[in-house]
Amino acid sequence: MPHQPIPRSAILTSPTSLTPIAVIINGSAGSGHDDARAAELRAKFAAHGMAADVTLARGGAELIGAARAAREAGKQIVVAGGGDGTINAVASQLVGSEVAFGVLPMGTLNHFAKDLGIPLALDEAIRNVAQGRRTRVDVGEVNGTIFLNNSSLGLYPDIVRDREKQQRRLGRGKWLAAGWATLTALRRYPFLSLRLKVGDDEHARRTPFVFIGNNEYTMQGLSVGERQRLDGGKLSLYVAQRPGRLGLLRLGWSALWGSLAQERDFDVLTVENMEIATRHTRLRVATDGEVTVMTTPLRYRIRPAALTVVVPT
């Protein structure tokens, strides 16, 4: 009896014929990120000729550890699934390498994916990982910590810290806690006294908010709060002028919704590197929505073409 030919579908899904990739998902965010979800993702990637080693990470340390392990294991494509904080954590271990970075936007705002035109629908994002082209983008860095979107000082880190405290202690939802945190900041009316050093120039400012973007944010038109490019080799610096309390409330709310760049009450500079000093030896700093305490002065720089990302053709 003659042998039957092997179906083409079986060839495509044979484990030995699939491209090995690492997929790292934020398993602590939202619901539905469990073993069944991991199996579903493996099947979806297999349909595109990829053998996905799926990790459900619980928190930042596990995200970073999984990304580092994937890079050291020689994976040529590492994919992150989650919000902008998750995307940042995984990307931080790939900066400066030849590893291609794939993005599955699973967060609330997904700024990085949107600015690169990466599809927000899961199936389309997976197809992009398999069929997209590779391009190099810039990343920002402050005191050794990278950011893909932006970093900020003053009002926003304080609001995030208060919001997380309310979520943890009072069980409030994210946006309800954010509203109360913004009102608390408004009552405090906080200001930072800063010295901005750009090259040989120094600028003294007293401000409630400093925003540093990876490349320049659009300030007008229908694409307000977006970036037209992530390979311009510049940081954009926005320093809020002294707003009244209503203006401070507006700034805080805009920051939480990711639309701060549309606000017009800013001094604006584009720089390749700069230093920010304050009278405080330690300061809360937000990078892509995650808040850490850093030792001052804060040294910012752009790292041109430091990350290879898979984007639509």
Backbone hydrogen bonds in HBPLUS format (Angstrom, degrees):
<---DONOR---> <-ACCEPTOR-->    atom                        ^
c    i                          cat <-CA-CA->   ^        H-A-AA   ^      H-
h    n   atom  resd res      DA  || num        DHA   H-A  angle D-A-AA Bond
n    s   type  num  typ     dist DA aas  dist angle  dist       angle   num
A0010-ALA N   A0007-PRO O   3.07 MM   3  5.36 128.2  2.35 102.8 115.6     1
A0011-ILE N   A0007-PRO O   3.24 MM   4  6.69 148.8  2.34 145.8 154.5     2
A0012-LEU N   A0008-ARG O   3.00 MM   4  6.31 159.6  2.04 152.6 157.8     3
A0013-THR N   A0009-SER O   3.10 MM   4  6.25 143.0  2.24 139.1 148.2     4
A0014-SER N   A0011-ILE O   3.31 MM   3  5.23 159.9  2.36  99.3 105.2     5
A0017-SER N   A0014-SER O   2.89 MM   3  5.42 152.5  1.96 118.4 127.1     6
A0019-THR N   A0049-GLY O   2.99 MM  30  6.29 170.6  2.00 142.5 140.0     7
A0051-ALA N   A0019-THR O   2.78 MM  32  5.57 154.1  1.85 123.3 132.3     8
A0021-ILE N   A0051-ALA O   2.97 MM  30  6.04 162.4  2.00 148.9 146.8     9
A0053-ASP N   A0021-ILE O   2.92 MM  32  6.21 166.6  1.94 154.7 158.5    10
A0022-ALA N   A0077-ILE O   3.15 MM  55  6.54 166.0  2.17 154.8 158.4    11
A0079-VAL N   A0022-ALA O   2.71 MM  57  6.03 164.4  1.74 156.5 162.1    12
A0023-VAL N   A0053-ASP O   3.03 MM  30  5.90 173.3  2.03 135.0 135.6    13
A0055-THR N   A0023-VAL O   2.80 MM  32  6.22 159.2  1.84 164.3 170.8    14
A0024-ILE N   A0079-VAL O   2.76 MM  55  6.04 169.3  1.77 157.9 160.1    15
A0081-GLY N   A0024-ILE O   2.85 MM  57  6.13 153.2  1.92 153.3 152.7    16
A0025-ILE N   A0055-THR O   2.84 MM  30  6.11 172.2  1.85 175.9 178.5    17
A0057-ALA N   A0025-ILE O   2.86 MM  32  6.02 151.6  1.94 168.7 177.4    18
A0026-ASN N   A0081-GLY O   3.03 MM  55  6.34 155.8  2.09 169.2 172.7    19
A0027-GLY N   A0057-ALA O   2.74 MM  30  5.23 140.5  1.90 141.0 153.1    20
A0037-ARG N   A0034-ASP O   3.03 MM   3  5.16 116.8  2.45  98.6 114.0    21
A0038-ALA N   A0034-ASP O   2.94 MM   4  6.31 153.2  2.01 151.6 159.9    22
A0039-ALA N   A0035-ASP O   2.96 MM   4  6.22 157.1  2.01 147.8 153.1    23
A0040-GLU N   A0036-ALA O   2.96 MM   4  6.21 152.9  2.03 143.8 151.5    24
A0041-LEU N   A0037-ARG O   2.94 MM   4  6.24 156.9  2.00 150.0 155.7    25
A0042-ARG N   A0038-ALA O   2.95 MM   4  6.25 158.5  1.99 150.0 155.9    26
A0043-ALA N   A0039-ALA O   3.04 MM   4  6.30 156.2  2.10 147.2 153.1    27
A0044-LYS N   A0040-GLU O   2.96 MM   4  6.25 157.5  2.02 150.0 156.4    28
A0045-PHE N   A0041-LEU O   2.94 MM   4  6.18 164.1  1.97 157.3 160.5    29
A0046-ALA N   A0042-ARG O   2.92 MM   4  6.04 154.0  1.99 143.6 151.6    30
A0047-ALA N   A0043-ALA O   3.07 MM   4  6.29 145.4  2.20 144.7 152.4    31
A0048-HIS N   A0045-PHE O   2.88 MM   3  5.23 149.0  1.98 107.3 117.5    32
A0050-MET N   A0045-PHE O   3.04 MM   5  5.17 152.6  2.12 128.6 130.1    33
A0049-GLY N   A0046-ALA O   2.93 MM   3  4.92 162.6  1.96 110.8 111.4    34
A0063-LEU N   A0059-GLY O   3.09 MM   4  6.37 154.7  2.16 150.9 158.8    35
A0064-ILE N   A0060-GLY O   2.94 MM   4  6.16 167.7  1.95 158.3 160.5    36
A0065-GLY N   A0061-ALA O   2.91 MM   4  6.04 160.8  1.95 145.3 151.5    37
A0066-ALA N   A0062-GLU O   2.90 MM   4  5.95 161.2  1.94 147.0 151.5    38
A0067-ALA N   A0063-LEU O   3.03 MM   4  6.23 157.5  2.08 147.0 153.2    39
A0068-ARG N   A0064-ILE O   2.93 MM   4  6.13 160.5  1.97 151.6 157.1    40
A0069-ALA N   A0065-GLY O   2.94 MM   4  6.12 159.6  1.99 146.6 152.5    41
A0070-ALA N   A0066-ALA O   2.96 MM   4  6.14 153.9  2.03 144.3 151.2    42
A0071-ARG N   A0067-ALA O   3.02 MM   4  6.26 160.4  2.06 148.9 153.8    43
A0072-GLU N   A0068-ARG O   2.94 MM   4  6.16 166.1  1.96 153.4 157.2    44
A0073-ALA N   A0069-ALA O   2.90 MM   4  6.00 135.1  2.11 140.1 152.0    45
A0075-LYS N   A0070-ALA O   3.13 MM   5  5.63 159.4  2.18 166.9 160.8    46
A0074-GLY N   A0071-ARG O   3.06 MM   3  5.34 158.8  2.10 107.9 114.3    47
A0100-ALA N   A0076-GLN O   2.92 MM  24  6.10 166.6  1.94 151.9 148.3    48
A0078-VAL N   A0100-ALA O   2.94 MM  22  6.34 162.7  1.97 170.5 174.8    49
A0102-GLY N   A0078-VAL O   2.90 MM  24  6.05 164.2  1.92 136.7 141.8    50
A0080-ALA N   A0102-GLY O   2.96 MM  22  6.33 156.4  2.01 150.1 150.3    51
A0104-LEU N   A0080-ALA O   2.83 MM  24  6.03 160.1  1.87 163.8 160.9    52
A0082-GLY N   A0104-LEU O   3.25 MM  22  6.67 148.2  2.36 166.3 173.3    53
A0106-MET N   A0082-GLY O   2.97 MM  24  4.27 169.2  1.98 121.9 119.1    54
A0086-THR N   A0083-GLY O   3.09 MM   3  5.37 118.0  2.49 103.9 118.1    55
A0087-ILE N   A0083-GLY O   2.97 MM   4  6.27 165.2  1.99 158.1 162.7    56
A0088-ASN N   A0084-ASP O   2.96 MM   4  6.06 155.8  2.02 143.1 149.2    57
A0089-ALA N   A0085-GLY O   3.03 MM   4  6.27 160.1  2.07 145.5 150.3    58
A0090-VAL N   A0086-THR O   3.12 MM   4  6.40 166.7  2.14 160.8 161.9    59
A0091-ALA N   A0087-ILE O   2.98 MM   4  6.03 164.5  2.01 148.9 154.0    60
A0092-SER N   A0088-ASN O   2.89 MM   4  5.96 145.4  2.01 151.7 159.9    61
A0093-GLN N   A0090-VAL O   3.16 MM   3  5.81 153.8  2.23 116.5 122.7    62
A0094-LEU N   A0091-ALA O   2.87 MM   3  5.09 159.3  1.91 113.1 120.1    63
A0095-VAL N   A0091-ALA O   3.11 MM   4  6.25 129.9  2.38 160.6 173.1    64
A0097-SER N   A0094-LEU O   3.05 MM   3  5.52 154.3  2.12 140.4 138.7    65
A0096-GLY N   A0306-ALA O   2.76 MM 210  5.04 175.4  1.76 157.0 155.9    66
A0101-PHE N   A0308-THR O   2.83 MM 207  5.99 148.0  1.94 138.7 149.3    67
A0310-VAL N   A0101-PHE O   2.92 MM 209  5.96 159.7  1.96 151.6 149.7    68
A0114-LYS N   A0110-ASN O   3.05 MM   4  6.21 167.3  2.07 155.2 159.2    69
A0115-ASP N   A0111-HIS O   2.94 MM   4  6.10 165.2  1.96 157.9 161.1    70
A0116-LEU N   A0112-PHE O   3.26 MM   4  6.44 132.7  2.49 139.5 150.8    71
A0116-LEU N   A0113-ALA O   3.16 MM   3  5.27 136.8  2.36  99.2 111.2    72
A0118-ILE N   A0113-ALA O   2.92 MM   5  4.94 151.9  2.00 150.2 146.4    73
A0117-GLY N   A0114-LYS O   3.07 MM   3  5.04 157.8  2.12 102.4 109.4    74
A0125-ALA N   A0121-ALA O   2.88 MM   4  6.09 152.1  1.96 154.8 164.1    75
A0126-ILE N   A0122-LEU O   2.90 MM   4  6.18 154.9  1.96 156.3 162.8    76
A0127-ARG N   A0123-ASP O   3.01 MM   4  6.25 157.5  2.06 143.1 149.3    77
A0128-ASN N   A0124-GLU O   2.91 MM   4  6.16 146.9  2.02 140.8 150.2    78
A0129-VAL N   A0125-ALA O   3.10 MM   4  6.47 150.1  2.20 143.6 150.2    79
A0130-ALA N   A0126-ILE O   3.20 MM   4  6.55 153.2  2.28 147.8 154.5    80
A0131-GLN N   A0127-ARG O   2.82 MM   4  5.94 152.7  1.89 153.8 161.9    81
A0132-GLY N   A0128-ASN O   2.63 MM   4  4.70 145.6  1.74 139.2 142.0    82
A0133-ARG N   A0311-VAL O   2.85 MM 178  5.53 142.4  2.00 169.2 169.0    83
A0311-VAL N   A0133-ARG O   2.83 MM 178  5.53 160.3  1.87 165.0 167.7    84
A0135-THR N   A0309-VAL O   2.94 MM 174  5.48 158.3  1.98 150.7 157.4    85
A0309-VAL N   A0135-THR O   2.78 MM 174  5.48 164.3  1.81 167.9 166.5    86
A0137-VAL N   A0307-LEU O   2.82 MM 170  5.42 161.1  1.85 156.9 162.2    87
A0307-LEU N   A0137-VAL O   3.16 MM 170  5.42 161.5  2.20 157.0 159.4    88
A0138-ASP N   A0230-LEU O   2.76 MM  92  5.81 179.7  1.76 170.5 170.6    89
A0139-VAL N   A0303-ARG O   3.16 MM 164  5.29 153.1  2.23 130.8 138.5    90
A0303-ARG N   A0139-VAL O   2.79 MM 164  5.29 158.1  1.83 167.2 174.0    91
A0140-GLY N   A0147-PHE O   2.92 MM   7  5.07 161.2  1.95 168.8 162.4    92
A0147-PHE N   A0140-GLY O   2.82 MM   7  5.07 146.9  1.93 132.1 132.7    93
A0141-GLU N   A0301-ARG O   2.93 MM 160  5.41 136.5  2.12 160.1 169.9    94
A0301-ARG N   A0141-GLU O   2.96 MM 160  5.41 146.4  2.07 150.1 156.8    95
A0142-VAL N   A0145-THR O   2.80 MM   3  5.21 158.9  1.84 146.3 151.6    96
A0145-THR N   A0142-VAL O   2.87 MM   3  5.21 169.7  1.88 122.7 124.7    97
A0143-ASN N   A0299-ARG O   3.09 MM 156  5.45 158.1  2.14 144.5 146.2    98
A0214-ASN N   A0149-ASN O   2.86 MM  65  5.42 168.2  1.88 152.8 149.9    99
A0288-ASP N   A0150-ASN O   2.92 MM 138  5.59 166.2  1.94 167.5 172.1   100
A0151-SER N   A0212-ILE O   2.80 MM  61  5.12 152.9  1.87 147.9 157.2   101
A0212-ILE N   A0151-SER O   2.78 MM  61  5.12 170.5  1.79 161.3 160.1   102
A0152-SER N   A0286-ALA O   2.94 MM 134  5.14 145.8  2.05 132.9 140.7   103
A0286-ALA N   A0152-SER O   2.99 MM 134  5.14 177.8  1.99 157.0 157.4   104
A0153-LEU N   A0210-VAL O   2.94 MM  57  5.12 151.4  2.02 141.0 148.3   105
A0210-VAL N   A0153-LEU O   3.20 MM  57  5.12 159.8  2.25 134.5 135.3   106
A0158-ASP N   A0154-GLY O   3.41 MM   4  6.54 160.5  2.45 153.3 158.9   107
A0155-LEU N   A0208-PRO O   2.83 MM  53  5.73 150.8  1.91 162.0 171.0   108
A0159-ILE N   A0155-LEU O   3.01 MM   4  6.26 154.1  2.08 153.7 161.4   109
A0160-VAL N   A0156-TYR O   2.95 MM   4  6.21 166.1  1.97 163.2 166.5   110
A0161-ARG N   A0157-PRO O   3.00 MM   4  6.14 162.3  2.03 145.9 150.7   111
A0162-ASP N   A0158-ASP O   3.03 MM   4  6.23 161.7  2.06 147.4 152.1   112
A0163-ARG N   A0159-ILE O   2.76 MM   4  5.92 158.0  1.80 151.9 159.0   113
A0164-GLU N   A0160-VAL O   2.93 MM   4  6.12 166.5  1.95 154.7 157.1   114
A0165-LYS N   A0161-ARG O   3.10 MM   4  6.27 149.2  2.20 140.0 148.6   115
A0166-GLN N   A0162-ASP O   3.01 MM   4  6.28 155.8  2.07 149.7 155.3   116
A0167-GLN N   A0163-ARG O   2.95 MM   4  6.26 156.2  2.00 150.9 157.9   117
A0168-ARG N   A0164-GLU O   2.96 MM   4  6.06 155.1  2.02 143.8 150.3   118
A0169-ARG N   A0165-LYS O   2.86 MM   4  5.93 169.6  1.87 153.3 156.5   119
A0170-LEU N   A0166-GLN O   2.81 MM   4  5.13 148.3  1.91 130.2 140.8   120
A0171-GLY N   A0167-GLN O   3.21 MM   4  4.69 130.2  2.47 106.5 114.6   121
A0177-ALA N   A0173-GLY O   2.92 MM   4  5.98 166.6  1.94 156.2 160.6   122
A0178-ALA N   A0174-LYS O   2.93 MM   4  6.10 144.2  2.06 136.9 147.7   123
A0179-GLY N   A0175-TRP O   2.98 MM   4  6.16 151.6  2.06 140.7 147.0   124
A0180-TRP N   A0176-LEU O   3.13 MM   4  6.49 163.7  2.16 154.5 157.4   125
A0181-ALA N   A0177-ALA O   2.89 MM   4  6.05 155.5  1.95 146.9 154.5   126
A0182-THR N   A0178-ALA O   2.90 MM   4  6.07 149.9  1.99 145.5 153.0   127
A0183-LEU N   A0179-GLY O   3.08 MM   4  6.38 157.9  2.13 147.8 153.3   128
A0184-THR N   A0180-TRP O   2.96 MM   4  6.21 152.3  2.04 146.4 154.2   129
A0185-ALA N   A0181-ALA O   3.01 MM   4  6.26 156.0  2.07 144.2 150.1   130
A0186-LEU N   A0182-THR O   2.95 MM   4  6.21 147.8  2.05 143.7 153.1   131
A0187-ARG N   A0183-LEU O   3.04 MM   4  6.37 150.5  2.13 146.0 152.6   132
A0188-ARG N   A0184-THR O   3.10 MM   4  6.44 152.6  2.18 146.2 153.6   133
A0189-TYR N   A0185-ALA O   2.90 MM   4  6.04 144.4  2.03 145.4 155.4   134
A0192-LEU N   A0207-THR O   2.69 MM  15  5.33 164.6  1.71 142.8 146.8   135
A0207-THR N   A0192-LEU O   2.88 MM  15  5.33 153.2  1.95 150.7 153.0   136
A0194-LEU N   A0205-ARG O   2.75 MM  11  5.23 173.0  1.75 166.0 168.5   137
A0205-ARG N   A0194-LEU O   3.00 MM  11  5.23 163.2  2.02 140.8 144.7   138
A0195-ARG N   A0277-ALA O   2.89 MM  82  5.16 145.1  2.01 149.6 155.0   139
A0277-ALA N   A0195-ARG O   3.00 MM  82  5.16 163.8  2.03 144.1 149.2   140
A0196-LEU N   A0203-HIS O   2.75 MM   7  4.98 171.8  1.76 153.4 153.1   141
A0203-HIS N   A0196-LEU O   2.75 MM   7  4.98 149.6  1.84 141.0 151.4   142
A0197-LYS N   A0275-GLU O   2.81 MM  78  5.05 172.1  1.81 157.7 160.0   143
A0275-GLU N   A0197-LYS O   2.94 MM  78  5.05 153.1  2.02 142.0 150.2   144
A0198-VAL N   A0201-ASP O   2.84 MM   3  5.29 153.7  1.91 153.7 161.6   145
A0201-ASP N   A0198-VAL O   3.04 MM   3  5.29 154.6  2.11 132.8 130.6   146
A0240-ALA N   A0209-PHE O   3.02 MM  31  5.46 167.2  2.04 160.1 163.4   147
A0211-PHE N   A0238-TYR O   2.85 MM  27  5.03 167.2  1.86 155.2 159.1   148
A0238-TYR N   A0211-PHE O   2.76 MM  27  5.03 166.9  1.77 161.7 164.2   149
A0213-GLY N   A0236-SER O   2.71 MM  23  4.90 162.4  1.74 148.9 153.2   150
A0236-SER N   A0213-GLY O   2.97 MM  23  4.90 159.5  2.01 133.1 139.7   151
A0215-ASN N   A0234-LYS O   2.87 MM  19  5.06 128.7  2.13 144.5 158.5   152
A0218-THR N   A0226-GLU O   2.66 MM   8  5.43 166.4  1.68 168.1 173.2   153
A0225-GLY N   A0218-THR O   3.04 MM   7  5.47 167.8  2.06 147.8 143.8   154
A0226-GLU N   A0223-SER O   3.10 MM   3  5.64 142.0  2.25 144.6 142.3   155
A0235-LEU N   A0271-VAL O   2.64 MM  36  5.21 177.6  1.64 170.9 171.7   156
A0271-VAL N   A0235-LEU O   2.87 MM  36  5.21 153.4  1.94 143.1 151.8   157
A0237-LEU N   A0269-LEU O   2.69 MM  32  5.00 175.4  1.69 159.9 161.4   158
A0269-LEU N   A0237-LEU O   2.89 MM  32  5.00 151.7  1.97 141.7 149.9   159
A0239-VAL N   A0267-ASP O   2.90 MM  28  5.08 160.5  1.94 145.6 152.1   160
A0267-ASP N   A0239-VAL O   2.83 MM  28  5.08 159.0  1.88 142.0 146.5   161
A0241-GLN N   A0265-ASP O   3.05 MM  24  5.77 164.5  2.07 136.1 139.9   162
A0248-LEU N   A0244-GLY O   2.83 MM   4  6.09 146.7  1.94 149.0 159.7   163
A0249-LEU N   A0245-ARG O   2.95 MM   4  6.21 153.8  2.02 148.1 154.2   164
A0250-ARG N   A0246-LEU O   3.00 MM   4  6.30 158.8  2.05 147.4 153.1   165
A0251-LEU N   A0247-GLY O   2.93 MM   4  6.17 155.6  1.99 145.5 152.0   166
A0252-GLY N   A0248-LEU O   3.00 MM   4  6.23 161.0  2.03 149.3 153.9   167
A0253-TRP N   A0249-LEU O   3.01 MM   4  6.25 165.1  2.03 154.6 158.1   168
A0254-SER N   A0250-ARG O   2.90 MM   4  6.01 161.7  1.93 150.1 155.9   169
A0255-ALA N   A0251-LEU O   2.89 MM   4  6.04 152.1  1.96 146.0 153.8   170
A0256-LEU N   A0252-GLY O   3.12 MM   4  6.39 157.1  2.17 146.8 151.9   171
A0257-TRP N   A0253-TRP O   3.13 MM   4  6.38 147.1  2.24 145.8 154.3   172
A0259-SER N   A0254-SER O   2.88 MM   5  5.00 147.1  1.99 152.4 151.0   173
A0258-GLY N   A0255-ALA O   3.16 MM   3  5.10 157.3  2.21 100.0 106.8   174
A0262-GLN N   A0259-SER O   3.16 MM   3  5.96 165.0  2.18 121.1 125.4   175
A0263-GLU N   A0260-LEU O   2.88 MM   3  5.62 160.6  1.92 124.4 130.5   176
A0302-ILE N   A0272-GLU O   2.93 MM  30  5.52 143.1  2.07 165.4 161.8   177
A0274-MET N   A0300-TYR O   3.03 MM  26  5.33 155.0  2.09 137.1 139.8   178
A0300-TYR N   A0274-MET O   2.91 MM  26  5.33 154.5  1.98 152.9 160.0   179
A0276-ILE N   A0298-LEU O   2.85 MM  22  5.04 157.9  1.90 143.8 151.4   180
A0298-LEU N   A0276-ILE O   2.80 MM  22  5.04 163.1  1.83 154.2 152.8   181
A0296-THR N   A0281-THR O   2.89 MM  15  5.30 164.0  1.92 132.6 137.5   182
A0283-LEU N   A0294-MET O   2.85 MM  11  5.45 156.7  1.90 153.0 160.4   183
A0294-MET N   A0283-LEU O   2.87 MM  11  5.45 169.1  1.89 152.1 151.1   184
A0285-VAL N   A0292-THR O   2.77 MM   7  5.52 167.9  1.79 169.4 173.4   185
A0292-THR N   A0285-VAL O   2.97 MM   7  5.52 163.7  1.99 153.2 155.3   186
A0287-THR N   A0290-GLU O   2.84 MM   3  5.32 159.2  1.89 148.9 153.8   187
A0290-GLU N   A0287-THR O   3.08 MM   3  5.32 168.7  2.09 115.8 118.0   188
